[in-house]
Amino acid sequence: MNHLFTFPKAERLLHRKQIDKLFNEGLSFNLNPFKVYYMMEPTDAEMPVKVLITVPRKKFKRAVDRNRLRRMTREAYRLHKSLLLEKAATVPGSLHIGFVYVGTQKDMAYADLEKQVIRCLERLGGILNNSSDRSSGSGRP
C-alpha cells in the first residue's frame, strides 16, 4: 500500500447525516480520554474506514487547545491506522468511527495520547474480528 501513512479527505467522516447516524445509532465505548463511537455502514464501501475526530468547545474554551488535541489525535491515528485497516478490509461495507475527546487535561503529552489511540484501534480491531466471525452481513458489529 503506497499511501499507508496518509489521511486523505476520503477517509474523513464529513456528511451530517452520517455523523448524526453514528452518534444516534452507533455503539460506543469509553477509553480515557476518548469516547469512541463506531458502526458498520454496509452501503458505504468507498473507504474501509471513515473517521471523525472532535474536541468539545464546552470543555476547552480556547481554540488553540482544541486544535492541538485534534491535531495530536489525528497524527496518532494517521500513524497507527494500519492496525485497523487490515481487519476492516475483510469486512464488507465501511466502518465509521468517531473519536470524541472527553478528558479534562488540555496539555496531555503526545506519547500518552498516542498510546490511548493505539488501544482504541486495537479494541476496534477486536470488535471487527468478533463481528466478522459471527456474521459478515450484519449492519452493526
Secondary structure, DSSP 8 states (H G I E B T S, - for coil): -TTTT---GGGB---HHHHHHHHHH-EEEEETTEEEEEEEETT--SSSEEEEEE--TTT--SHHHHHHHHHHHHHHHHHHTHHHHHHHTTSSSEEEEEEEE--S-TT--HHHHHHHHHHHHHHHHHHHHHHHHH-TT-S--
